[in-house]
Amino acid sequence: MISPEFLERLRCPMDPAREARLAQGEDCLVSQRCGLRYRVKDGLANLVVEEAELPPGCASLDQLPCQREAGRPG
């Protein structure tokens, strides 16, 4: 588990504005903006975007809502 103080500082690396908070899931951190799920193993979060689990209905990182809203093709 990640400490609440540290979790308060973390933001989703896919959010262009770096404002999207991450919520503690059972074994992951979930972006509150786009739903990307970052695995947590032994108390360490893997925030490598390419290794994150996509939310349901999303086939690629370019299709994430935060990327379409930022003006990227989607």
C-alpha positions, -999 to 999 in steps of 0.1 A, spaced: 0 0 0 12 35 -8 11 61 20 -17 86 17 8 115 19 28 101 -11 -4 93 -30 -16 129 -26 15 140 -46 12 115 -74 -4 125 -107 -12 105 -138 18 108 -162 -6 107 -192 -25 138 -182 -10 167 -202 -19 192 -174 -5 169 -147 -36 175 -126 -52 140 -126 -49 123 -93 -43 86 -88 -67 66 -66 -56 35 -47 -71 3 -61 -67 -32 -48 -33 -39 -65 -30 -8 -86 -33 30 -89 -61 43 -111 -61 76 -129 -92 95 -119 -92 112 -153 -87 85 -179 -89 52 -160 -54 39 -167 -44 13 -141 -8 13 -129 3 -19 -111 16 -17 -76 39 -45 -65 56 -47 -31 44 -12 -23 60 3 -55 39 18 -82 50 12 -118 41 45 -135 55 34 -169 26 44 -192 34 17 -218 30 -10 -191 -3 4 -176 -36 -15 -182 -60 4 -205 -95 11 -193 -124 -10 -208 -133 1 -243 -99 17 -250 -77 0 -275 -46 22 -273 -31 51 -254 -40 75 -282 -77 68 -275 -76 78 -239 -100 108 -231 -72 129 -218 -53 125 -250 -82 133 -273 -90 164 -252 -55 176 -255 -59 179 -293 -42 147 -303 -57 126 -330 -78 98 -317 
